[in-house]
């Protein structure tokens, strides 16, 4: 089944890249052999991209701060950044009227990107139309 989503390609790729990077980084940090499952569910109201890992899960002490900008786990490692990947990814998902959720699962974490199907009444569509009009006006 072909679906039109409200989101565009670059933000979706960014979100998936960040979640995969986090899963691999956590697995390597805690010396697990990475076992990552990626699943895309076609739902009635859109899609869900689910990425599960076996890296032991988010420590309880960090759970409340998962979407904060200061949660980079190990800045000495090459894959670590400034801790902005999850907050930016969540903002992208919310901007496109979806969500990004983290859930503890047995021996790991499940990250889910939920994106709605394209709707004509979407706030994003309205915003994009204004952007196009502005670009035409400038040109």
N, C-alpha and C positions, 0 to 999 in steps of 0.2 A: 504494500500500500504506500503510495506516495503522499507525503505530508508537506504542507507549507508551515514553516515556523515563523514566529514573530522575530526571532533572533537572526543575526547574520553570521556568516561563516567564521570570521576571524575571532570574535569573542567565544564562540563554541570551541574552537580549536584551542584557544588560550586556557579555558576552564579545564578541558580534558587533559591538556599538557600539564597543568599545575597539579591536578589530582594524581595523575600517573607519577609525576616527579616526586610528590610527597610520599606516595606508597613505596616507591623504590628507595627513596632516601631513608624512610623509617625502617624498612627491612634491612638495609645495609648497616644502619646505625646500631640496630639491636642484633646484628649478626644472624639474621634469618635468611634462608634462601627465599628470595622473593617469589611469592605465589599470588598473582594478581588476576582477578576475574573481572572482565568487562562485559556488561550486559546492557543492551538497549531494548527497552520495552516500549512498544507502540500502545499507547493508552487512548482511551476514548477522547480525552481532552488535550492530547499532546504526546510528548515523549518523555521518557525518563532514562537517563544514562546513569548506570550504577557501576561503581568501581570498588571492589572489595579487596582488601589485602590481609595478609597473615602476620603483620608486624607487631602484634601484641596489643594494639589499640592505643588510643590517646590516654596518657596518664591522667588519673583523676585530678591531680593538681593543675593540669593545663586545660582541662575540659572547658571551664568557663571562659577561657581566653582564646579558644580555637579560632575565632574570627577577628581577633585583635591583631594589630600590626607589629606586635613584639613577640610573636610566638615562634620565631625561627629556632629550630632545635639545636643545630650545631653549626655555627658560622665558620668553623675551621674546615669544613668539608666543601668540596667543589660544588655540589648540588644545592647547598644552602644559600639563601638570599637574605633579604631584609625582612622576611616574614609578612610580605604583602600579598602573596599569591592567593591565599584563601579569602582574605577580605575583598580583594579586587574581583575574584571569581564570583563571590556571592553578590557583589554589587552588580556585576554584569547580568547574572541570572535574574535578580530582582528588577533591574532596569527593563528586561524583556518580559516582565510580568510572571516570572517563574521563581525558583528558589534553589538554593544549594543547601543540602542538609548533611550532617555528619551523624553517624550512629555507631555505637559500639556493637560489635558482633563477636562471636566466639573467636578468640585469638587475633582479633584485628579491628579494622575500621571499615565501614561502608560509607562511601561518599556518593551522594545522589544529586544529579543536576536534573531539575524538573523544568521543562519548557513547554508552554502552552501552544496549541495550534493557532495559526494566524487567524485573527478576527478583524473584520472590517472596522469595528468600533474601537480598535486598540489605541491606547494613548500613544504608543510607539509609532503607529502608522501616522497619526496626526503630527507628531513631532517630526517624522521623516518628511512629510509633505511640506512642512514649514521650512525645513533645511533645504529641500529642493527649490522651493520658491525663492529663498534667500540667495542660493547659488546662481539661479537664473537672473536675479536682480543685479547681482555683483558683475556678472559677465556682461 
